Amino acid sequence: MRRLTLVLVALVIAVGPAAARPDAARADNPAVAINTKDGSSIFKFAFAIKRVAGDVVDETNAAVAYASCTQCQTVAIAIEIVLVTGNPSVVTPTNLALAINDQCTLCVTVADAYQFVVSAPEGFSFSPHGMQEIRRIVKAIRELGKGDLTAAEIQARLEELVKELRAVLVDELANAGKEQGDEGGRGPPNGTTTAPTTTGEQPTTTPPETTTTEATTTTEPAATDTTTTDSTSTTTTP
């Protein structure tokens, strides 16, 4: 139970700083999967779309998977879209993935966190088709936890769906920029819309000890109009 407490404390640390500043824009999106039952499979998924129009962008997205069992599978997935309007002076989003095995035997534990922080035109909203696509993708991800898929199969399908989600964001922002330009309205900061850039690593395999992988991106507002950050995924196996 001591290790379990440490996991929960780590999550509080991850989301706490933003929540402790009432004057800052904040959006916490945690997915926490805790598995202590032998032979079981647990899947947790959290998804959020947040809009930030203030001077501070410090949204936190976290996936935490903890396992202490035999022949078990534990998966946590957190995906957050942060739509930023205006010209914030502080941009410090946090994206965190924790996968922990505690005295596990024949267990697989996976945590995936994807955070899209994008600059959007004032008054931006997704088109009906765009929202339909987002709902379809979110539903497909939820369905991953309802079958008998292995962690590797879930991971492979998740990566495909995240690519689809990114493509929807690119199309929606590009079309919004064109509409703003046609109407002579106000576009994204600096008057341009750029496609999200993607950074990430393949999942790693480690011995059954506590493993913490953290991905944090700080972007100066003037450097780029649209930024996408996806966390590294950590998988622990016996």
Phi and psi restraints in degrees (value plus and minus 20) as a CYANA .aco file:
   2 ARG   PHI     -83.6   -43.6
   2 ARG   PSI     -63.5   -23.5
   3 ARG   PHI     -82.8   -42.8
   3 ARG   PSI     -60.6   -20.6
   4 LEU   PHI     -80.0   -40.0
   4 LEU   PSI     -62.5   -22.5
   5 THR   PHI     -80.6   -40.6
   5 THR   PSI     -60.4   -20.4
   6 LEU   PHI     -83.4   -43.4
   6 LEU   PSI     -57.0   -17.0
   7 VAL   PHI     -81.6   -41.6
   7 VAL   PSI     -68.3   -28.3
   8 LEU   PHI     -85.6   -45.6
   8 LEU   PSI     -56.2   -16.2
   9 VAL   PHI     -83.8   -43.8
   9 VAL   PSI     -61.2   -21.2
  10 ALA   PHI     -80.8   -40.8
  10 ALA   PSI     -59.1   -19.1
  11 LEU   PHI     -85.9   -45.9
  11 LEU   PSI     -61.9   -21.9
  12 VAL   PHI     -80.0   -40.0
  12 VAL   PSI     -61.5   -21.5
  13 ILE   PHI     -82.3   -42.3
  13 ILE   PSI     -57.4   -17.4
  14 ALA   PHI     -86.5   -46.5
  14 ALA   PSI     -62.4   -22.4
  15 VAL   PHI    -120.5   -80.5
  15 VAL   PSI     -31.7     8.3
  16 GLY   PHI     -85.6   -45.6
  16 GLY   PSI     -67.7   -27.7
  17 PRO   PHI     -75.4   -35.4
  17 PRO   PSI     -61.6   -21.6
  18 ALA   PHI     -87.6   -47.6
  18 ALA   PSI     -61.7   -21.7
  19 ALA   PHI     -88.0   -48.0
  19 ALA   PSI     -42.4    -2.4
  20 ALA   PHI    -102.4   -62.4
  20 ALA   PSI     -27.2    12.8
  21 ARG   PHI    -133.1   -93.1
  21 ARG   PSI      73.7   113.7
  22 PRO   PHI     -84.6   -44.6
  22 PRO   PSI     -39.6     0.4
  23 ASP   PHI    -105.8   -65.8
  23 ASP   PSI     -27.4    12.6
  24 ALA   PHI    -120.7   -80.7
  24 ALA   PSI     129.0   169.0
  25 ALA   PHI     -86.4   -46.4
  25 ALA   PSI     112.0   152.0
  26 ARG   PHI    -164.4  -124.4
  26 ARG   PSI     126.8   166.8
  27 ALA   PHI    -175.3  -135.3
  27 ALA   PSI      88.4   128.4
  28 ASP   PHI    -120.6   -80.6
  28 ASP   PSI     109.0   149.0
  29 ASN   PHI    -150.4  -110.4
  29 ASN   PSI      62.9   102.9
  30 PRO   PHI    -115.9   -75.9
  30 PRO   PSI     119.7   159.7
  31 ALA   PHI    -138.1   -98.1
  31 ALA   PSI      97.7   137.7
  32 VAL   PHI    -142.7  -102.7
  32 VAL   PSI      98.8   138.8
  33 ALA   PHI    -136.2   -96.2
  33 ALA   PSI      99.7   139.7
  34 ILE   PHI    -140.8  -100.8
  34 ILE   PSI     100.5   140.5
  35 ASN   PHI    -145.1  -105.1
  35 ASN   PSI      96.6   136.6
  36 THR   PHI    -146.8  -106.8
  36 THR   PSI      -3.6    36.4
  37 LYS   PHI    -130.0   -90.0
  37 LYS   PSI     103.2   143.2
  38 ASP   PHI     -80.4   -40.4
  38 ASP   PSI     118.8   158.8
  39 GLY   PHI      52.4    92.4
  39 GLY   PSI      -7.0    33.0
  40 SER   PHI    -125.1   -85.1
  40 SER   PSI     148.0   188.0
  41 SER   PHI    -153.1  -113.1
  41 SER   PSI     106.2   146.2
  42 ILE   PHI    -142.8  -102.8
  42 ILE   PSI     115.6   155.6
  43 PHE   PHI    -153.8  -113.8
  43 PHE   PSI     103.3   143.3
  44 LYS   PHI    -145.3  -105.3
  44 LYS   PSI     115.8   155.8
  45 PHE   PHI    -156.2  -116.2
  45 PHE   PSI     111.6   151.6
  46 ALA   PHI    -145.8  -105.8
  46 ALA   PSI     114.4   154.4
  47 PHE   PHI    -156.2  -116.2
  47 PHE   PSI     118.9   158.9
  48 ALA   PHI    -170.4  -130.4
  48 ALA   PSI     125.6   165.6
  49 ILE   PHI    -137.8   -97.8
  49 ILE   PSI     100.5   140.5
  50 LYS   PHI    -139.3   -99.3
  50 LYS   PSI     124.6   164.6
  51 ARG   PHI    -133.5   -93.5
  51 ARG   PSI     110.7   150.7
  52 VAL   PHI    -146.4  -106.4
  52 VAL   PSI     103.6   143.6
  53 ALA   PHI    -143.5  -103.5
  53 ALA   PSI     -12.2    27.8
  54 GLY   PHI    -109.8   -69.8
  54 GLY   PSI    -187.5  -147.5
  55 ASP   PHI    -106.9   -66.9
  55 ASP   PSI     -34.1     5.9
  56 VAL   PHI    -144.2  -104.2
  56 VAL   PSI     110.0   150.0
  57 VAL   PHI    -135.8   -95.8
  57 VAL   PSI      83.0   123.0
  58 ASP   PHI    -155.4  -115.4
  58 ASP   PSI      16.4    56.4
  59 GLU   PHI     -81.0   -41.0
  59 GLU   PSI     126.6   166.6
  60 THR   PHI    -143.0  -103.0
  60 THR   PSI     111.4   151.4
  61 ASN   PHI    -144.6  -104.6
  61 ASN   PSI     107.8   147.8
  62 ALA   PHI    -161.6  -121.6
  62 ALA   PSI     116.2   156.2
  63 ALA   PHI    -141.0  -101.0
  63 ALA   PSI     104.7   144.7
  64 VAL   PHI    -147.8  -107.8
  64 VAL   PSI     102.9   142.9
  65 ALA   PHI    -142.0  -102.0
  65 ALA   PSI     104.3   144.3
  66 TYR   PHI    -147.0  -107.0
  66 TYR   PSI     110.7   150.7
  67 ALA   PHI    -153.6  -113.6
  67 ALA   PSI     114.2   154.2
  68 SER   PHI    -162.3  -122.3
  68 SER   PSI      60.4   100.4
  69 CYS   PHI    -183.1  -143.1
  69 CYS   PSI     160.0   200.0
  70 THR   PHI    -138.0   -98.0
  70 THR   PSI     114.0   154.0
  71 GLN   PHI      31.3    71.3
  71 GLN   PSI      34.6    74.6
  72 CYS   PHI    -147.0  -107.0
  72 CYS   PSI     139.7   179.7
  73 GLN   PHI    -150.0  -110.0
  73 GLN   PSI     111.7   151.7
  74 THR   PHI    -153.7  -113.7
  74 THR   PSI     104.4   144.4
  75 VAL   PHI    -152.2  -112.2
  75 VAL   PSI     110.8   150.8
  76 ALA   PHI    -147.1  -107.1
  76 ALA   PSI     110.0   150.0
  77 ILE   PHI    -151.2  -111.2
  77 ILE   PSI     107.9   147.9
  78 ALA   PHI    -147.2  -107.2
  78 ALA   PSI     107.3   147.3
  79 ILE   PHI    -149.1  -109.1
  79 ILE   PSI     108.5   148.5
  80 GLU   PHI    -153.3  -113.3
  80 GLU   PSI     112.9   152.9
  81 ILE   PHI    -129.8   -89.8
  81 ILE   PSI     103.3   143.3
  82 VAL   PHI    -134.9   -94.9
  82 VAL   PSI      94.4   134.4
  83 LEU   PHI    -116.9   -76.9
  83 LEU   PSI      95.4   135.4
  84 VAL   PHI    -126.8   -86.8
  84 VAL   PSI     106.4   146.4
  85 THR   PHI    -137.3   -97.3
  85 THR   PSI     137.7   177.7
  86 GLY   PHI      63.8   103.8
  86 GLY   PSI    -178.2  -138.2
  87 ASN   PHI    -150.8  -110.8
  87 ASN   PSI      57.6    97.6
  88 PRO   PHI     -83.8   -43.8
  88 PRO   PSI     126.6   166.6
  89 SER   PHI    -110.9   -70.9
  89 SER   PSI     -40.0     0.0
  90 VAL   PHI    -144.7  -104.7
  90 VAL   PSI      98.8   138.8
  91 VAL   PHI    -146.0  -106.0
  91 VAL   PSI      78.7   118.7
  92 THR   PHI    -155.0  -115.0
  92 THR   PSI      45.0    85.0
  93 PRO   PHI     -89.1   -49.1
  93 PRO   PSI     131.7   171.7
  94 THR   PHI    -143.7  -103.7
  94 THR   PSI     111.5   151.5
  95 ASN   PHI    -148.0  -108.0
  95 ASN   PSI      99.9   139.9
  96 LEU   PHI    -151.3  -111.3
  96 LEU   PSI     114.2   154.2
  97 ALA   PHI    -148.9  -108.9
  97 ALA   PSI     106.9   146.9
  98 LEU   PHI    -147.1  -107.1
  98 LEU   PSI     103.8   143.8
  99 ALA   PHI    -145.4  -105.4
  99 ALA   PSI     100.4   140.4
 100 ILE   PHI    -151.5  -111.5
 100 ILE   PSI     108.9   148.9
 101 ASN   PHI    -127.1   -87.1
 101 ASN   PSI     107.2   147.2
 102 ASP   PHI    -142.9  -102.9
 102 ASP   PSI      86.3   126.3
 103 GLN   PHI      34.1    74.1
 103 GLN   PSI      28.2    68.2
 104 CYS   PHI    -115.6   -75.6
 104 CYS   PSI     130.7   170.7
 105 THR   PHI    -151.0  -111.0
 105 THR   PSI     103.5   143.5
 106 LEU   PHI      35.7    75.7
 106 LEU   PSI      27.4    67.4
 107 CYS   PHI    -142.9  -102.9
 107 CYS   PSI     132.2   172.2
 108 VAL   PHI    -145.7  -105.7
 108 VAL   PSI     109.1   149.1
 109 THR   PHI    -150.4  -110.4
 109 THR   PSI     105.7   145.7
 110 VAL   PHI    -152.2  -112.2
 110 VAL   PSI     117.3   157.3
 111 ALA   PHI    -150.7  -110.7
 111 ALA   PSI     107.2   147.2
 112 ASP   PHI    -147.1  -107.1
 112 ASP   PSI     109.2   149.2
 113 ALA   PHI    -150.3  -110.3
 113 ALA   PSI     105.7   145.7
 114 TYR   PHI    -143.9  -103.9
 114 TYR   PSI     108.1   148.1
 115 GLN   PHI    -148.4  -108.4
 115 GLN   PSI     100.7   140.7
 116 PHE   PHI    -125.6   -85.6
 116 PHE   PSI      91.8   131.8
 117 VAL   PHI    -129.2   -89.2
 117 VAL   PSI      89.2   129.2
 118 VAL   PHI    -147.5  -107.5
 118 VAL   PSI     125.6   165.6
 119 SER   PHI    -104.4   -64.4
 119 SER   PSI     109.3   149.3
 120 ALA   PHI    -145.9  -105.9
 120 ALA   PSI     132.3   172.3
 121 PRO   PHI     -83.8   -43.8
 121 PRO   PSI     135.5   175.5
 122 GLU   PHI     -77.9   -37.9
 122 GLU   PSI     111.2   151.2
 123 GLY   PHI      56.2    96.2
 123 GLY   PSI      -4.8    35.2
 124 PHE   PHI     -83.4   -43.4
 124 PHE   PSI     120.9   160.9
 125 SER   PHI    -165.8  -125.8
 125 SER   PSI     130.0   170.0
 126 PHE   PHI     -90.1   -50.1
 126 PHE   PSI     124.8   164.8
 127 SER   PHI     -89.8   -49.8
 127 SER   PSI     141.6   181.6
 128 PRO   PHI     -75.5   -35.5
 128 PRO   PSI     -60.2   -20.2
 129 HIS   PHI     -86.6   -46.6
 129 HIS   PSI     -60.6   -20.6
 130 GLY   PHI     -82.4   -42.4
 130 GLY   PSI     -64.5   -24.5
 131 MET   PHI     -85.4   -45.4
 131 MET   PSI     -56.7   -16.7
 132 GLN   PHI     -82.1   -42.1
 132 GLN   PSI     -61.2   -21.2
 133 GLU   PHI     -87.0   -47.0
 133 GLU   PSI     -60.9   -20.9
 134 ILE   PHI     -83.3   -43.3
 134 ILE   PSI     -63.9   -23.9
 135 ARG   PHI     -82.7   -42.7
 135 ARG   PSI     -59.1   -19.1
 136 ARG   PHI     -82.0   -42.0
 136 ARG   PSI     -64.8   -24.8
 137 ILE   PHI     -86.4   -46.4
 137 ILE   PSI     -63.9   -23.9
 138 VAL   PHI     -82.1   -42.1
 138 VAL   PSI     -62.3   -22.3
 139 LYS   PHI     -82.6   -42.6
 139 LYS   PSI     -61.4   -21.4
 140 ALA   PHI     -83.6   -43.6
 140 ALA   PSI     -57.4   -17.4
 141 ILE   PHI     -87.8   -47.8
 141 ILE   PSI     -62.8   -22.8
 142 ARG   PHI     -79.9   -39.9
 142 ARG   PSI     -57.4   -17.4
 143 GLU   PHI     -85.5   -45.5
 143 GLU   PSI     -42.1    -2.1
 144 LEU   PHI     -79.8   -39.8
 144 LEU   PSI     -49.1    -9.1
 145 GLY   PHI    -108.1   -68.1
 145 GLY   PSI     -20.6    19.4
 146 LYS   PHI    -120.8   -80.8
 146 LYS   PSI     -27.0    13.0
 147 GLY   PHI    -124.4   -84.4
 147 GLY   PSI    -180.4  -140.4
 148 ASP   PHI    -129.0   -89.0
 148 ASP   PSI      15.4    55.4
 149 LEU   PHI     -92.8   -52.8
 149 LEU   PSI     126.3   166.3
 150 THR   PHI     -97.5   -57.5
 150 THR   PSI     146.7   186.7
 151 ALA   PHI     -80.4   -40.4
 151 ALA   PSI     -58.3   -18.3
 152 ALA   PHI     -85.0   -45.0
 152 ALA   PSI     -59.8   -19.8
 153 GLU   PHI     -87.7   -47.7
 153 GLU   PSI     -60.7   -20.7
 154 ILE   PHI     -81.3   -41.3
 154 ILE   PSI     -64.0   -24.0
 155 GLN   PHI     -80.7   -40.7
 155 GLN   PSI     -66.0   -26.0
 156 ALA   PHI     -83.4   -43.4
 156 ALA   PSI     -65.3   -25.3
 157 ARG   PHI     -88.3   -48.3
 157 ARG   PSI     -58.1   -18.1
 158 LEU   PHI     -79.6   -39.6
 158 LEU   PSI     -64.2   -24.2
 159 GLU   PHI     -80.8   -40.8
 159 GLU   PSI     -58.2   -18.2
 160 GLU   PHI     -84.3   -44.3
 160 GLU   PSI     -64.4   -24.4
 161 LEU   PHI     -88.2   -48.2
 161 LEU   PSI     -55.5   -15.5
 162 VAL   PHI     -86.0   -46.0
 162 VAL   PSI     -58.0   -18.0
 163 LYS   PHI     -82.1   -42.1
 163 LYS   PSI     -60.1   -20.1
 164 GLU   PHI     -84.4   -44.4
 164 GLU   PSI     -61.5   -21.5
 165 LEU   PHI     -82.5   -42.5
 165 LEU   PSI     -63.9   -23.9
 166 ARG   PHI     -80.1   -40.1
 166 ARG   PSI     -61.1   -21.1
 167 ALA   PHI     -83.3   -43.3
 167 ALA   PSI     -59.1   -19.1
 168 VAL   PHI     -82.1   -42.1
 168 VAL   PSI     -64.5   -24.5
 169 LEU   PHI     -81.3   -41.3
 169 LEU   PSI     -63.7   -23.7
 170 VAL   PHI     -79.9   -39.9
 170 VAL   PSI     -67.6   -27.6
 171 ASP   PHI     -84.7   -44.7
 171 ASP   PSI     -64.3   -24.3
 172 GLU   PHI     -84.0   -44.0
 172 GLU   PSI     -62.7   -22.7
 173 LEU   PHI     -90.2   -50.2
 173 LEU   PSI     -57.2   -17.2
 174 ALA   PHI     -85.1   -45.1
 174 ALA   PSI     -64.0   -24.0
 175 ASN   PHI     -86.7   -46.7
 175 ASN   PSI     -57.0   -17.0
 176 ALA   PHI     -84.5   -44.5
 176 ALA   PSI     -58.9   -18.9
 177 GLY   PHI     -84.1   -44.1
 177 GLY   PSI     -59.0   -19.0
 178 LYS   PHI     -86.4   -46.4
 178 LYS   PSI     -62.0   -22.0
 179 GLU   PHI     -83.8   -43.8
 179 GLU   PSI     -61.6   -21.6
 180 GLN   PHI     -82.4   -42.4
 180 GLN   PSI     -60.6   -20.6
 181 GLY   PHI     -87.2   -47.2
 181 GLY   PSI     -60.6   -20.6
 182 ASP   PHI     -84.8   -44.8
 182 ASP   PSI     -54.7   -14.7
 183 GLU   PHI    -109.4   -69.4
 183 GLU   PSI     -23.8    16.2
 184 GLY   PHI      52.4    92.4
 184 GLY   PSI       0.4    40.4
 185 GLY   PHI    -106.9   -66.9
 185 GLY   PSI    -190.4  -150.4
 186 ARG   PHI    -110.0   -70.0
 186 ARG   PSI     100.7   140.7
 187 GLY   PHI    -107.7   -67.7
 187 GLY   PSI    -184.8  -144.8
 188 PRO   PHI     -83.9   -43.9
 188 PRO   PSI     146.4   186.4
 189 PRO   PHI     -72.4   -32.4
 189 PRO   PSI     119.6   159.6
 190 ASN   PHI      49.9    89.9
 190 ASN   PSI     -15.9    24.1
 191 GLY   PHI      55.8    95.8
 191 GLY   PSI      -2.6    37.4
 192 THR   PHI    -153.6  -113.6
 192 THR   PSI     139.5   179.5
 193 THR   PHI    -148.0  -108.0
 193 THR   PSI     105.4   145.4
 194 THR   PHI    -140.4  -100.4
 194 THR   PSI     134.8   174.8
 195 ALA   PHI     -92.3   -52.3
 195 ALA   PSI     125.8   165.8
 196 PRO   PHI     -81.0   -41.0
 196 PRO   PSI     122.6   162.6
 197 THR   PHI    -114.7   -74.7
 197 THR   PSI     132.3   172.3
 198 THR   PHI    -144.2  -104.2
 198 THR   PSI     113.7   153.7
 199 THR   PHI    -148.4  -108.4
 199 THR   PSI     127.9   167.9
 200 GLY   PHI     153.0   193.0
 200 GLY   PSI     149.9   189.9
 201 GLU   PHI    -153.5  -113.5
 201 GLU   PSI     139.6   179.6
 202 GLN   PHI     -92.6   -52.6
 202 GLN   PSI     133.6   173.6
 203 PRO   PHI     -76.9   -36.9
 203 PRO   PSI     127.2   167.2
 204 THR   PHI    -131.4   -91.4
 204 THR   PSI     138.0   178.0
 205 THR   PHI    -136.2   -96.2
 205 THR   PSI     111.5   151.5
 206 THR   PHI    -153.1  -113.1
 206 THR   PSI     144.7   184.7
 207 PRO   PHI     -82.6   -42.6
 207 PRO   PSI     147.4   187.4
 208 PRO   PHI     -95.4   -55.4
 208 PRO   PSI      39.4    79.4
 209 GLU   PHI    -139.4   -99.4
 209 GLU   PSI     148.2   188.2
 210 THR   PHI     -83.9   -43.9
 210 THR   PSI     107.6   147.6
 211 THR   PHI    -148.2  -108.2
 211 THR   PSI     110.7   150.7
 212 THR   PHI    -143.2  -103.2
 212 THR   PSI     106.5   146.5
 213 THR   PHI    -144.7  -104.7
 213 THR   PSI     105.8   145.8
 214 GLU   PHI    -146.7  -106.7
 214 GLU   PSI     114.3   154.3
 215 ALA   PHI    -142.5  -102.5
 215 ALA   PSI      99.3   139.3
 216 THR   PHI    -147.5  -107.5
 216 THR   PSI     110.5   150.5
 217 THR   PHI    -140.4  -100.4
 217 THR   PSI     111.1   151.1
 218 THR   PHI    -137.2   -97.2
 218 THR   PSI     102.9   142.9
 219 THR   PHI    -142.6  -102.6
 219 THR   PSI     106.1   146.1
 220 GLU   PHI     -92.8   -52.8
 220 GLU   PSI     113.2   153.2
 221 PRO   PHI     -76.2   -36.2
 221 PRO   PSI     -53.6   -13.6
 222 ALA   PHI     -98.9   -58.9
 222 ALA   PSI     -33.2     6.8
 223 ALA   PHI     -94.1   -54.1
 223 ALA   PSI     -59.9   -19.9
 224 THR   PHI    -176.2  -136.2
 224 THR   PSI     135.4   175.4
 225 ASP   PHI    -110.2   -70.2
 225 ASP   PSI     -46.9    -6.9
 226 THR   PHI    -155.9  -115.9
 226 THR   PSI     106.5   146.5
 227 THR   PHI    -151.8  -111.8
 227 THR   PSI     115.7   155.7
 228 THR   PHI    -139.1   -99.1
 228 THR   PSI     112.6   152.6
 229 THR   PHI    -143.5  -103.5
 229 THR   PSI     103.4   143.4
 230 ASP   PHI    -138.5   -98.5
 230 ASP   PSI     120.6   160.6
 231 SER   PHI     -95.0   -55.0
 231 SER   PSI     144.5   184.5
 232 THR   PHI     -93.3   -53.3
 232 THR   PSI     133.7   173.7
 233 SER   PHI    -126.3   -86.3
 233 SER   PSI     115.1   155.1
 234 THR   PHI    -136.0   -96.0
 234 THR   PSI     107.0   147.0
 235 THR   PHI    -138.7   -98.7
 235 THR   PSI     107.9   147.9
 236 THR   PHI    -132.5   -92.5
 236 THR   PSI     113.8   153.8
 237 THR   PHI    -153.3  -113.3
 237 THR   PSI     142.8   182.8
